[in-house]
Amino acid sequence: MKDLESEALTALKDCRANSALTVREVQEDVHRIIDSGYFSSCMPVAVDTRDGIRLVFQVEPNQEFRGLVCEGANVLPSKFVEDKFRDGYGKVVNIRHLDEVIESINGWYMERGLFGMVSGVEILSGGILRLQIAEAEVNDVSIRFLDRKTREPTVGKTKPETILRQLTTKKGQVYSLNQGKRDVETVLTMGIMEDVSIFPQPAGDTGKVDLVMNVVERVSGGFSAGGGISSGITSGPLSGLIGSFAYSHRNLFGKNQKVNVSLERGQIDSIFRINYTVPWIEGDDKRTQQSIMIQNSRTPGTLVHGNQPDNSNITIGRVTAGMEFSRPLRPKWSGTAGLTFQRAGAHDDKGDPVIKDFYSSPLTASGNTHDNMLLAKCECGYTGDLGSSMLVFSMEQGLPILPEWLSFNRVNARARTGAEVGPANLLLSLSGGNVLGKFSPHEAFAIGGTNSVRGYEEGAVGSGRSYVVGCGEISFPLFGPVDGALFADYGTDLGSGSSVPGDPAGARGKPGSGYGYGAGIRVESPLGPLRLEYAFNDKKTGRFHFGVGHRN
């Protein structure tokens, strides 16, 4: 009790011995005693003695804290609450300290974006503290479609369950503002919504909330045209320019399924492709995606076979069909597995199939006009925050279901990491691969070019059964969205060029290894960084390069 008496005396300000006091001053000291937090009541009593008036403050202390009952806390960790009250056990309850604990609990909810708070506190008989928590539980989640122009409610094309399955916020959960923001971002990444927002509203007098997600749908289908650059053409006044035309539908059957039909055409390149994608297979809880692809392509064979001395062109025609399944494995990690059939062969300028080039080197592995292969693919990838780090490992296995089908194993790995060095960014990348078994010459790893060793033409360093390419690059801001860059590349076929059927690299005098260095600029764009670079190779020959996006 002496501690409580000293707390009360410490709280006094105006009431002192041998002092004249007003009623107001006495009342203010009463409030100060109560505000100390240890007392539930305080009554000033004036006692007349022969020495004068004696002022006595009769106080009633709060109960000693003997236990805690916490009601309504479904997501608040019990250990968090216990830790806050542990030091006060067996001591007189201090209201000021209790207020601090309440603020701490409310802060826990605020930091996590949760709709929750302490709604009531009561000290029961026996020193039991009753803490009441009010958490806003989600009563219902609904989708409301809004017109693109009027923003009035309308009938949507997307099935509501297609959107609802994307949400991590479910009925019965405590509503989280942070979780709601992530759900909005997730729905936007579906690619079929123009605008998305969430509005919580009271669910009657239940203390729960109803969540209404307002969505504005994008135009789901349409035609598009554009252009780009092919890495397969290394000479000519319109080197590498291609045009494209496509039709796409982003929301087939109202289930966010996507179909894309595209045609790309260049000087020699032509690619006709049909893609059908199911972003999330129904009934699957692992967010597995399914993709079906059919493609007919015609690409230059210069990457491996180079330019022919008689100025004729070799093109590689491929008919491909396949199916892939991909899904998240864990945060930042994803996996892909698939099966692809490919029929590929070489053609001359007239489009006639050929089996040997100018050097009488074979253009197919089977000796026929076409090579057939059925490839089983497995891939695992990691992507860091903001794409600064990346790691991809893939393996393909040729399955010889029929005797003439090719059987080989191909592994490939790519890694990229970045770091800030003052105002500059350092980027390091490394890639490598190897093929075992019987494979087509045009499937060899081509080294050299914009996404390989700069300063060389595409595929001019080598074409091998194995390869390693490394790059170091440092970029720095110049002005606005424009950055400058200095870089150096090195690539090698690890001496495997001669093991490729027909040794196309040896016949064309490719060195098998080489390096390049240079400078360039980067301009940010919706497609990724636009890269304009000038590089010298180890033969002191300079060359311009233009690329879109990060290096592979």
C-alpha positions in Angstrom: 0.0 0.0 0.0 3.0 2.3 0.6 3.6 2.3 -3.2 0.0 3.3 -3.9 0.2 6.1 -1.2 3.4 7.4 -2.8 1.7 7.3 -6.2 -1.2 9.4 -4.9 1.1 11.9 -3.1 3.2 12.2 -6.3 0.1 13.1 -8.3 -0.7 16.1 -6.0 0.3 19.5 -7.3 -1.7 22.2 -5.4 -2.4 20.6 -2.1 0.6 21.2 0.2 0.9 21.7 3.9 0.5 25.3 5.2 -1.2 26.4 2.0 -4.5 28.1 1.2 -6.6 26.1 -1.2 -9.6 26.8 -3.3 -12.3 24.2 -4.1 -11.1 24.2 -7.7 -7.5 23.4 -6.8 -8.6 20.5 -4.6 -10.8 19.1 -7.4 -7.9 19.3 -9.9 -5.7 17.3 -7.5 -8.5 14.7 -7.2 -8.5 14.4 -11.0 -4.7 14.0 -11.0 -4.9 11.1 -8.5 -7.6 9.4 -10.7 -5.5 10.1 -13.8 -2.5 8.3 -12.2 -4.4 5.1 -13.2 -4.2 3.2 -9.9 -7.5 4.4 -8.3 -11.1 3.9 -9.2 -12.4 6.7 -6.8 -11.0 9.6 -4.7 -12.9 11.6 -2.2 -11.4 14.7 -0.4 -12.4 15.1 3.2 -11.7 18.1 5.4 -11.0 17.3 9.1 -11.1 20.1 11.7 -8.2 19.7 14.2 -6.7 22.0 16.8 -3.8 22.5 14.5 -6.1 23.6 11.7 -7.8 22.0 8.8 -6.5 18.6 7.7 -7.2 17.5 4.1 -7.6 13.8 3.7 -7.9 12.1 0.3 -9.9 8.8 0.7 -9.0 6.6 -2.3 -10.2 3.2 -3.5 -7.5 1.4 -5.5 -8.3 -0.8 -8.5 -8.3 -4.5 -8.1 -5.1 -6.6 -8.4 -4.8 -8.2 -11.8 -5.5 -12.0 -11.4 -6.6 -13.2 -14.9 -7.6 -12.3 -18.4 -10.6 -13.2 -20.5 -10.3 -12.2 -24.2 -13.5 -12.5 -26.3 -14.0 -12.1 -30.0 -10.3 -12.3 -31.0 -10.1 -14.8 -33.9 -6.9 -13.7 -35.6 -5.2 -11.8 -32.8 -2.4 -14.2 -31.5 -3.0 -15.2 -27.9 0.7 -14.9 -27.2 0.7 -11.3 -28.2 -2.0 -10.5 -25.7 -0.4 -12.6 -23.0 2.9 -10.8 -23.4 1.2 -7.4 -23.1 -0.4 -8.3 -19.7 2.3 -10.7 -18.2 4.2 -8.0 -16.3 1.0 -6.7 -14.6 0.0 -10.0 -13.0 -0.5 -9.7 -9.2 -0.3 -5.9 -9.4 -3.0 -3.3 -9.1 -4.5 -2.6 -12.5 -3.2 0.7 -13.9 -5.8 2.2 -16.2 -3.1 4.3 -18.0 -1.1 1.2 -18.8 -4.2 -0.6 -19.8 -4.9 2.2 -22.3 -1.5 1.8 -23.7 -2.1 -2.0 -24.1 -5.4 -1.3 -25.9 -3.6 1.1 -28.3 -1.0 -1.6 -28.9 -3.6 -4.1 -29.8 -5.4 -1.7 -32.1 -2.1 -0.9 -33.7 -1.5 -4.6 -34.4 -4.7 -4.7 -36.4 -3.9 -1.4 -38.2 -0.3 -2.6 -39.2 -1.8 -5.6 -40.9 -4.7 -3.8 -42.5 -7.2 -5.8 -40.5 -10.6 -4.4 -39.5 -10.5 -5.0 -35.8 -10.2 -3.1 -32.5 -10.8 -3.4 -28.7 -14.5 -2.6 -28.2 -14.7 -2.9 -24.5 -12.8 -3.4 -21.2 -14.3 -4.5 -17.9 -12.7 -5.4 -14.5 -14.7 -8.2 -13.0 -14.7 -9.3 -9.4 -11.7 -11.3 -8.3 -9.4 -9.1 -10.5 -10.4 -10.8 -13.8 -10.0 -8.4 -16.7 -12.5 -8.9 -19.5 -11.2 -7.7 -22.9 -13.8 -7.5 -25.8 -12.4 -7.5 -29.4 -14.6 -6.5 -32.4 -13.3 -8.0 -35.7 -15.1 -7.3 -38.9 -15.8 -10.7 -40.3 -16.6 -11.0 -44.0 -20.2 -12.0 -44.4 -20.4 -12.2 -48.2 -18.3 -11.3 -51.3 -20.1 -10.4 -54.5 -19.2 -9.1 -58.0 -20.9 -6.0 -59.5 -20.2 -5.2 -63.2 -20.2 -1.6 -64.2 -20.6 -0.1 -67.7 -17.4 1.2 -69.2 -19.0 4.6 -70.1 -21.7 5.3 -67.6 -20.3 3.3 -64.7 -23.8 2.1 -64.0 -24.4 -1.5 -63.0 -24.7 -3.8 -66.0 -24.6 -7.5 -67.0 -21.1 -8.8 -67.4 -19.7 -11.3 -69.8 -17.3 -12.9 -67.2 -18.7 -15.6 -65.0 -18.6 -14.3 -61.4 -17.1 -17.6 -60.1 -14.1 -17.0 -62.5 -13.3 -13.8 -60.6 -14.2 -15.1 -57.1 -11.8 -18.0 -57.3 -9.0 -15.5 -57.8 -9.7 -13.8 -54.5 -7.9 -14.8 -51.3 -10.5 -13.0 -49.2 -13.2 -15.5 -48.3 -16.4 -15.6 -46.2 -15.7 -16.0 -42.5 -12.3 -14.3 -42.6 -11.5 -11.0 -40.8 -11.5 -8.4 -43.6 -8.0 -7.2 -44.4 -7.4 -4.0 -46.3 -4.0 -5.3 -47.5 -5.5 -8.5 -48.6 -8.2 -6.6 -50.5 -5.6 -4.6 -52.3 -3.8 -7.7 -53.4 -7.0 -9.2 -54.6 -7.6 -6.1 -56.7 -4.1 -6.5 -58.2 -4.7 -10.2 -58.9 -8.0 -9.5 -60.8 -6.3 -6.8 -62.8 -3.5 -9.2 -63.8 -6.1 -11.5 -65.4 -6.0 -9.0 -68.3 -9.8 -8.8 -68.8 -10.6 -5.9 -66.5 -10.2 -2.2 -67.1 -10.9 -1.1 -63.5 -11.3 -3.0 -60.2 -12.3 -1.7 -56.8 -13.6 -3.2 -53.5 -16.1 -1.5 -51.2 -16.9 -2.9 -47.7 -20.4 -2.2 -46.3 -22.1 -3.2 -43.0 -24.0 -6.5 -43.2 -27.0 -5.3 -41.1 -26.5 -5.3 -37.4 -24.4 -8.4 -37.3 -21.1 -6.6 -37.0 -19.9 -8.3 -40.2 -19.2 -6.7 -43.6 -20.3 -7.4 -47.1 -17.7 -6.9 -49.8 -18.7 -5.7 -53.2 -16.1 -5.8 -56.0 -16.9 -3.4 -58.7 -15.3 -4.4 -62.1 -15.3 -2.8 -65.5 -14.6 -5.2 -68.3 -12.2 -4.6 -71.1 -13.0 -5.3 -74.7 -12.3 -9.0 -74.8 -11.3 -9.5 -78.4 -9.9 -7.7 -81.4 -7.4 -7.5 -84.2 -3.9 -6.0 -83.9 -0.9 -5.3 -86.1 2.6 -4.4 -85.4 6.3 -4.9 -86.2 9.4 -6.2 -84.6 12.9 -7.5 -85.2 14.1 -11.0 -86.0 17.5 -12.1 -84.8 17.8 -14.6 -87.6 18.7 -12.2 -90.5 22.1 -10.7 -90.3 22.4 -8.7 -93.5 20.4 -6.6 -95.9 18.9 -3.1 -96.0 15.9 -4.2 -94.0 17.8 -6.6 -91.8 15.5 -8.4 -89.4 12.4 -6.3 -89.8 9.1 -8.3 -89.5 5.4 -7.3 -89.5 2.7 -9.0 -87.5 -1.1 -9.4 -87.6 -3.1 -11.1 -84.9 -6.5 -11.8 -83.5 -6.9 -12.4 -79.8 -9.7 -13.1 -77.4 -8.9 -12.7 -73.7 -12.1 -14.0 -72.1 -13.4 -17.0 -74.0 -16.6 -18.4 -72.6 -16.5 -15.8 -69.8 -13.9 -18.0 -68.1 -10.7 -15.9 -68.7 -9.6 -18.5 -71.3 -7.5 -17.0 -74.0 -7.0 -17.7 -77.7 -4.5 -16.0 -80.0 -4.1 -16.4 -83.7 -1.1 -14.6 -85.1 0.9 -14.3 -88.3 4.4 -12.8 -88.5 6.1 -12.1 -91.8 9.6 -10.8 -92.6 12.1 -11.0 -95.5 12.4 -14.7 -94.9 10.7 -15.3 -91.6 7.1 -16.4 -91.4 5.4 -17.8 -88.3 1.7 -18.8 -88.1 0.7 -19.6 -84.6 -2.5 -20.6 -82.7 -2.4 -20.5 -78.9 -5.1 -21.6 -76.5 -4.6 -20.9 -72.8 -6.6 -21.8 -69.7 -5.0 -19.7 -67.0 -6.5 -21.8 -64.2 -7.9 -25.3 -64.8 -11.3 -25.7 -63.2 -11.3 -27.9 -60.1 -7.6 -27.5 -59.5 -6.4 -25.8 -56.3 -2.8 -25.3 -57.4 -3.5 -22.6 -60.0 -2.3 -24.9 -62.8 -2.3 -23.3 -66.2 -2.8 -25.2 -69.5 -1.5 -24.1 -72.9 -2.1 -25.7 -76.3 0.0 -24.5 -79.3 0.0 -25.2 -83.0 2.6 -23.5 -85.1 4.0 -23.5 -88.6 7.2 -21.5 -89.0 9.8 -20.7 -91.6 13.0 -19.2 -90.2 16.5 -18.4 -91.6 19.1 -21.2 -91.1 21.9 -18.6 -90.8 22.1 -18.9 -87.0 23.8 -22.3 -87.4 24.5 -22.7 -91.2 25.5 -19.1 -91.9 25.2 -17.4 -95.3 25.8 -19.7 -98.3 28.8 -18.8 -100.5 26.5 -19.0 -103.6 24.2 -16.4 -102.0 21.4 -18.9 -101.7 19.3 -19.1 -98.6 18.5 -22.0 -96.4 15.4 -21.8 -94.3 14.2 -24.1 -91.6 10.6 -25.1 -91.7 8.9 -26.4 -88.6 5.4 -27.7 -87.9 4.9 -27.9 -84.1 2.1 -28.9 -81.9 2.2 -29.2 -78.1 0.6 -28.9 -74.7 2.1 -27.5 -71.5 1.1 -27.3 -67.9 2.6 -24.8 -65.5 1.9 -23.8 -61.9 3.4 -21.9 -59.0 5.6 -24.1 -56.9 6.2 -21.7 -54.0 6.6 -17.9 -53.8 8.7 -16.7 -56.8 9.1 -20.2 -58.1 7.2 -21.8 -61.0 7.3 -25.1 -62.8 6.3 -26.2 -66.3 5.9 -29.7 -67.9 4.8 -30.4 -71.4 4.9 -32.6 -74.5 5.6 -31.2 -78.0 5.8 -32.8 -81.5 7.9 -31.2 -84.1 8.5 -32.0 -87.8 11.4 -29.9 -89.1 13.4 -29.7 -92.3 15.5 -27.4 -94.5 14.4 -25.7 -97.7 16.1 -23.8 -100.5 15.0 -20.5 -102.1 12.3 -22.2 -104.1 10.9 -23.9 -101.1 12.1 -27.3 -102.1 13.4 -29.6 -99.4 17.2 -30.1 -99.2 19.2 -32.5 -97.1 22.7 -31.0 -97.6 24.1 -27.5 -97.7 26.7 -25.9 -100.0 29.5 -27.7 -98.1 27.7 -31.1 -98.5 27.1 -31.1 -94.7 23.8 -32.8 -93.7 20.9 -30.6 -92.7 18.9 -33.3 -91.0 19.9 -35.9 -88.5 17.9 -38.7 -90.0 19.2 -38.2 -93.6 15.6 -37.7 -94.7 14.0 -34.4 -95.8 12.5 -34.0 -92.4 13.3 -34.9 -88.8 10.5 -35.9 -86.5 10.8 -35.6 -82.7 8.5 -35.9 -79.7 9.9 -33.8 -76.8 9.0 -34.1 -73.2 9.9 -30.9 -71.4 10.4 -30.0 -67.8 11.3 -26.5 -66.6 11.7 -24.8 -63.2 12.1 -21.0 -62.9 12.7 -18.4 -60.2 12.0 -14.7 -60.6 13.1 -12.2 -57.9 11.5 -8.9 -56.9 11.1 -6.5 -59.8 12.7 -9.0 -62.1 16.3 -8.1 -61.0 17.1 -11.8 -60.4 16.2 -14.8 -62.5 17.0 -18.4 -62.7 15.6 -20.9 -65.3 16.6 -24.6 -65.7 15.0 -26.7 -68.4 15.4 -30.2 -69.8 14.0 -31.7 -72.9 14.0 -35.4 -73.8 13.3 -36.8 -77.3 11.1 -39.8 -77.1 11.7 -42.3 -79.9 8.2 -43.7 -80.1 8.9 -44.6 -83.7 12.4 -45.8 -84.8 13.0 -42.8 -87.1 12.1 -40.2 -84.4 15.1 -38.5 -82.8 16.3 -39.4 -79.3 18.3 -36.8 -77.5 18.5 -35.0 -74.2 18.9 -31.2 -74.0 19.5 -29.2 -70.8 19.7 -25.4 -70.7 20.1 -23.0 -67.8 20.0 -19.2 -67.6 20.7 -17.0 -64.6 20.7 -13.2 -64.1 21.2 -11.1 -61.0 21.5 -7.4 -60.4 22.8 -5.1 -57.7 22.9 -1.3 -57.1 26.3 0.3 -57.0 25.7 3.9 -56.0 23.5 5.5 -58.7 24.4 2.7 -61.2 23.1 -0.8 -61.6 25.3 -3.9 -62.1 23.8 -6.8 -64.1 25.5 -10.2 -64.4 24.1 -13.0 -66.5 25.2 -16.5 -67.3 23.7 -19.2 -69.6 24.8 -22.6 -70.7 23.5 -25.9 -72.1 24.4 -29.3 -73.5 22.8 -31.8 -75.8 23.4 -35.6 -75.7 22.2 -38.0 -78.4 21.1 -37.6 -82.0 19.8 -34.2 -82.9 19.3 -32.0 -86.0 22.2 -29.6 -86.9 19.9 -26.6 -86.8 19.0 -27.4 -83.2 22.6 -26.7 -82.1 23.3 -23.9 -79.7 24.1 -20.7 -81.7 26.6 -18.3 -80.1 26.9 -14.7 -81.0 24.6 -11.7 -81.6 22.3 -9.3 -79.8 21.3 -11.6 -77.0 24.6 -13.6 -76.9 28.0 -12.1 -77.6 27.6 -8.6 -79.0 30.0 -7.4 -81.6 29.4 -10.6 -83.6 26.6 -11.4 -86.2 24.0 -13.8 -85.0 25.5 -17.2 -84.6 29.0 -16.1 -85.8 31.0 -17.2 -82.8 30.0 -20.8 -83.0 27.3 -23.5 -83.0 27.9 -26.3 -80.7 26.5 -29.3 -78.8 27.4 -27.4 -75.6 27.8 -23.7 -74.8 28.5 -21.1 -72.1 27.8 -17.4 -72.5 28.5 -14.8 -69.8 27.8 -11.0 -69.6 28.6 -8.2 -67.3 26.9 -4.9 -67.7 26.7 -1.6 -65.7 24.0 0.9 -66.5 23.6 4.5 -65.2 21.0 7.2 -65.6 21.5 9.9 -68.2 18.3 11.9 -68.4 14.6 11.1 -68.1 13.9 7.5 -69.1 17.2 7.1 -70.8 20.1 5.2 -69.3 23.6 4.6 -70.5 25.3 1.2 -70.4 28.8 -0.3 -70.6 29.0 -4.1 -71.2 31.3 -7.0 -72.0 30.3 -10.5 -73.2 32.1 -13.8 -73.7 30.9 -17.1 -75.2 32.3 -20.5 -76.1 31.1 -23.8 -77.5 33.5 -25.6 -75.1 35.1 -27.3 -78.1 31.9 -29.1 -79.1 31.4 -27.5 -82.5 32.9 -30.5 -84.4 30.5 -32.9 -82.7 27.4 -31.3 -84.3 26.3 -33.4 -87.3 28.1 -32.1 -90.4 30.3 -29.7 -88.3 28.6 -26.6 -89.7 30.7 -24.3 -87.5 34.0 -25.8 -88.7 33.0 -25.7 -92.4 32.3 -21.9 -92.0 35.4 -21.1 -90.0 33.6 -20.1 -86.8 36.1 -19.5 -84.0 34.2 -21.4 -81.4 34.8 -18.7 -78.7 34.9 -15.0 -78.6 34.2 -11.8 -76.7 32.7 -8.4 -77.3 32.5 -5.1 -75.5 30.8 -1.8 -76.0 28.3 0.8 -74.9 24.7 1.6 -75.5 21.6 3.3 -74.2 18.4 2.0 -72.6 14.9 3.5 -72.9 12.1 2.2 -70.8 9.0 1.2 -72.6 5.8 -0.9 -71.9 7.6 -3.8 -73.8 10.6 -3.6 -71.5 13.9 -1.7 -72.1 14.7 -0.8 -75.7 18.4 -1.4 -76.2 20.5 0.4 -78.8 24.2 -0.7 -78.6 27.5 -0.6 -80.5 30.0 -3.3 -79.8 33.4 -4.4 -80.9 34.4 -8.1 -81.0 37.9 -9.5 -80.4 38.7 -9.0 -84.0 38.2 -5.2 -83.5 35.2 -5.2 -85.8 32.3 -3.0 -84.7 28.6 -3.7 -85.0 25.3 -2.1 -84.0 22.7 -4.1 -82.1 19.1 -3.3 -81.3 17.0 -5.4 -78.9 13.8 -5.3 -76.8 13.6 -6.4 -73.2 16.3 -7.9 -71.0 18.9 -10.3 -72.5 17.9 -13.9 -72.4 
